[in-house]
Amino acid sequence: MKKTIALSLVLAASMSLAACSKKADDASANAADTMAAEAVDGAENAADASMNAADASMNAADNAADAASNSVDAAADAAKSAVDSAADAAKK
């Protein structure tokens, strides 16, 4: 009788440990999945921010090149106008 009760208690204890460890494993797996998903989201956000910064940099460089080209064109136009004015003055 004592052996049956002891065996029943051992069986109950082992079943409760098995049940608890399953929940702990599930919780650990869920936490790991959540952390992995958050890490992926963070990496995607960082990549998006990096691409946006690169795009902004390229746009700024393009705008600077356009401004330099406009300045060169304006200087060439001014020089042509000065030459034309000097030629007209020389003809008179």
C-alpha positions in Angstrom: 0.0 0.0 0.0 2.8 2.4 0.9 4.6 1.6 -2.3 1.4 2.3 -4.3 1.0 5.7 -2.7 4.6 6.5 -3.1 4.5 5.5 -6.7 1.4 7.6 -7.3 3.0 10.6 -5.7 6.2 10.1 -7.8 4.0 9.8 -10.9 2.0 12.9 -10.1 5.2 14.9 -9.4 6.8 13.8 -12.7 3.6 14.7 -14.6 3.4 18.1 -13.0 7.1 18.7 -13.9 6.5 17.6 -17.5 3.5 19.9 -17.7 5.4 22.9 -16.3 8.4 22.4 -18.5 6.3 22.3 -21.6 4.8 25.7 -20.8 8.2 27.1 -20.0 9.5 25.8 -23.4 6.5 27.3 -25.2 7.0 30.6 -23.4 10.7 30.6 -24.3 10.0 29.8 -27.9 7.4 32.5 -28.1 9.8 35.0 -26.5 12.6 34.0 -29.0 10.2 34.3 -31.9 9.1 37.8 -30.8 12.7 38.9 -30.3 13.7 37.6 -33.7 10.8 39.3 -35.3 11.7 42.6 -33.6 15.3 42.3 -34.6 14.2 41.7 -38.3 11.9 44.7 -38.1 14.7 46.8 -36.6 17.1 45.8 -39.3 14.5 46.6 -42.0 13.9 50.0 -40.5 17.7 50.7 -40.4 18.1 49.6 -44.0 15.2 51.8 -45.1 16.7 54.8 -43.2 20.0 54.2 -44.8 18.5 54.0 -48.3 16.5 57.2 -47.6 19.7 59.0 -46.5 21.5 57.8 -49.6 18.7 59.0 -51.8 18.8 62.4 -50.1 22.5 62.6 -50.5 22.3 61.8 -54.2 19.5 64.4 -54.6 21.7 67.0 -52.9 24.7 66.2 -55.1 22.5 66.4 -58.2 21.1 69.8 -57.1 24.7 71.0 -56.5 25.8 69.9 -60.0 22.8 71.6 -61.5 23.6 74.8 -59.6 27.2 74.7 -60.8 26.1 74.1 -64.4 23.7 77.1 -64.2 26.6 79.3 -62.8 28.9 78.3 -65.7 26.1 79.0 -68.2 25.5 82.4 -66.7 29.2 83.2 -66.7 29.4 82.1 -70.4 26.4 84.2 -71.3 27.9 87.3 -69.5 31.2 86.8 -71.3 29.5 86.5 -74.7 27.4 89.6 -73.9 30.6 91.5 -73.0 32.4 90.4 -76.2 29.3 91.4 -78.3 29.2 94.8 -76.5 32.9 95.4 -77.1 32.5 94.4 -80.8 29.6 96.8 -81.2 31.6 99.6 -79.6 34.6 98.9 -81.9 32.3 99.2 -85.0 31.2 102.7 -84.0 
